[in-house]
Amino acid sequence: MAELFSERKPFSEHLFKWEDNLLPDKYDHNCFEYTDQPTKEEFRKALEYQRGRGDTFIKLEGDRPLADSFGLEPDITVTMVLKHDVREWKRNKNLRFAVPSIEELEEIELKHFGPVYGDSFTLRNVRRLHEKLRYHGVYMENVLVGSCYTFSWDGMVCIDGLIVDEAYRNQYIATSMIAHIAETYAGSTVFLHADEADTPKEMYLKMGFEITDHLYEYSCTDLQGLSGLYGRYTDVGFRELGDEETDLLKDFLYEAIFIPEGVEPPDRSIVDLPELALYYEDFGKGQADHCILAEAEGKAVGAVWTRIMDDYGHVDEDTPSFAISLYKEYRSLGIGTMMMRLMLDLLKTRGFRKASLAVQKANPAVKMYRKVGFRTIGENDEEYILVCEL
């Protein structure tokens, strides 16, 4: 599908550059495709090229994982092919399918993506895609409650960009829309893409899709956060917390507090409250008290620690709860992901069978937690309760 919007040009020995000059701020249309592990010098040149274009992001993607990801945030997109007969699916019979107008698409896209990507990009993106892709709409009582687009060629059809209005979810709208498209393109191979760590992938598996391919993606959306050759990540070390360093946890606990944009940060004394003090008081005495520090530039810049405690993410008396914190200037560089993976490996070697955590739904870290293996087992209006099987 990328060929519809972007031009592919050789960039270096192991890199090709994709560019969409009409939508230059869309990562997927303006990425570097790697054919093998790029060298440090190749990545340095790619960074310089992006900065020269005035871009604030860089993205690498390929069909195999990188041994050195240059401190970029990893992600995986899976390709899923429909293998089951859609006639067996449960559907909503109160739906109508039709081609939505561009005005309707703009309205539903702004509602769902405007708060995340901004109104300007959201509108430019849907208008750009609308030029060359076929959009499908699903209506309930003449209201557009869901949409997606398809691209078909050579006996195959790809479904992407699926949206269901939050007010109409859990009514088999997505299932009905996918079934309708599969029947519209009867005889074609139907496939779609999903983030490996996101909930929709699990829904698609239950519907009868099977994973057939993986796309490995590495990105950074703030190039100012990358320093030196290709980022602070290469200068970061990881070690366990020393017995005389437990006071660090109090400082990192404050840094771990999620503060939504526009909200005044609380006073640092908030960590003295009993419900927060349990994260660090007498740390090291419990069987599940473990902490890994991230160090850079001669100081501790992040920490991940666990203990069995009656916190927001408590599951049972055998399951350690997670806490993780990074100083702001060291976020979005892959350090948090590495700390999480190291701690999960440590807990597994110590004989624990699972770990848990609680996270506010608005916290961007949700995606990272799911990426390293956590899944939702409960939720309330504000938080998810996540568990990772070890």
Rosetta blueprint (number, residue, H / E / L):
1 M L
2 A H
3 E H
4 L H
5 F L
6 S L
7 E E
8 R E
9 K E
10 P E
11 F L
12 S L
13 E L
14 H L
15 L E
16 F E
17 K E
18 W E
19 E E
20 D L
21 N L
22 L L
23 L L
24 P L
25 D L
26 K L
27 Y H
28 D H
29 H H
30 N L
31 C L
32 F E
33 E E
34 Y E
35 T L
36 D L
37 Q L
38 P L
39 T L
40 K H
41 E H
42 E H
43 F H
44 R H
45 K H
46 A H
47 L H
48 E H
49 Y H
50 Q H
51 R H
52 G H
53 R L
54 G L
55 D L
56 T L
57 F L
58 I E
59 K E
60 L E
61 E E
62 G E
63 D L
64 R L
65 P L
66 L L
67 A L
68 D L
69 S L
70 F L
71 G L
72 L L
73 E E
74 P E
75 D E
76 I E
77 T E
78 V E
79 T E
80 M E
81 V E
82 L E
83 K L
84 H L
85 D L
86 V H
87 R H
88 E H
89 W L
90 K L
91 R L
92 N L
93 K L
94 N L
95 L L
96 R E
97 F E
98 A E
99 V L
100 P L
101 S L
102 I H
103 E H
104 E H
105 L H
106 E H
107 E H
108 I H
109 E H
110 L H
111 K H
112 H H
113 F H
114 G H
115 P H
116 V H
117 Y H
118 G L
119 D H
120 S H
121 F H
122 T H
123 L H
124 R H
125 N H
126 V H
127 R H
128 R H
129 L H
130 H H
131 E H
132 K H
133 L L
134 R E
135 Y E
136 H E
137 G E
138 V E
139 Y E
140 M E
141 E L
142 N L
143 V E
144 L E
145 V E
146 G E
147 S E
148 C E
149 Y E
150 T E
151 F E
152 S E
153 W E
154 D L
155 G L
156 M E
157 V E
158 C E
159 I E
160 D E
161 G E
162 L E
163 I E
164 V E
165 D L
166 E H
167 A H
168 Y H
169 R L
170 N L
171 Q L
172 Y L
173 I H
174 A H
175 T H
176 S H
177 M H
178 I H
179 A H
180 H H
181 I H
182 A H
183 E H
184 T H
185 Y L
186 A L
187 G L
188 S L
189 T E
190 V E
191 F E
192 L E
193 H E
194 A E
195 D E
196 E L
197 A L
198 D L
199 T H
200 P H
201 K H
202 E H
203 M H
204 Y H
205 L H
206 K H
207 M H
208 G L
209 F E
210 E E
211 I E
212 T E
213 D E
214 H E
215 L E
216 Y E
217 E E
218 Y E
219 S E
220 C E
221 T L
222 D L
223 L H
224 Q H
225 G H
226 L L
227 S L
228 G L
229 L L
230 Y L
231 G L
232 R H
233 Y H
234 T H
235 D H
236 V L
237 G E
238 F E
239 R E
240 E E
241 L L
242 G L
243 D H
244 E H
245 E H
246 T L
247 D L
248 L H
249 L H
250 K H
251 D H
252 F H
253 L H
254 Y H
255 E H
256 A H
257 I L
258 F L
259 I L
260 P L
261 E L
262 G L
263 V L
264 E L
265 P L
266 P L
267 D L
268 R H
269 S H
270 I H
271 V H
272 D H
273 L L
274 P H
275 E H
276 L H
277 A H
278 L L
279 Y L
280 Y L
281 E L
282 D L
283 F L
284 G L
285 K L
286 G L
287 Q L
288 A L
289 D L
290 H E
291 C E
292 I E
293 L E
294 A E
295 E E
296 A E
297 E L
298 G L
299 K E
300 A E
301 V E
302 G E
303 A E
304 V E
305 W E
306 T E
307 R E
308 I L
309 M L
310 D L
311 D L
312 Y L
313 G L
314 H L
315 V L
316 D L
317 E L
318 D L
319 T L
320 P L
321 S E
322 F E
323 A E
324 I E
325 S E
326 L E
327 Y L
328 K H
329 E H
330 Y H
331 R L
332 S L
333 L L
334 G L
335 I H
336 G H
337 T H
338 M H
339 M H
340 M H
341 R H
342 L H
343 M H
344 L H
345 D H
346 L H
347 L H
348 K H
349 T H
350 R L
351 G L
352 F L
353 R L
354 K E
355 A E
356 S E
357 L E
358 A E
359 V E
360 Q E
361 K L
362 A L
363 N L
364 P L
365 A H
366 V H
367 K H
368 M H
369 Y H
370 R H
371 K H
372 V L
373 G L
374 F L
375 R E
376 T E
377 I E
378 G E
379 E E
380 N L
381 D L
382 E L
383 E E
384 Y E
385 I E
386 L E
387 V E
388 C E
389 E E
390 L L
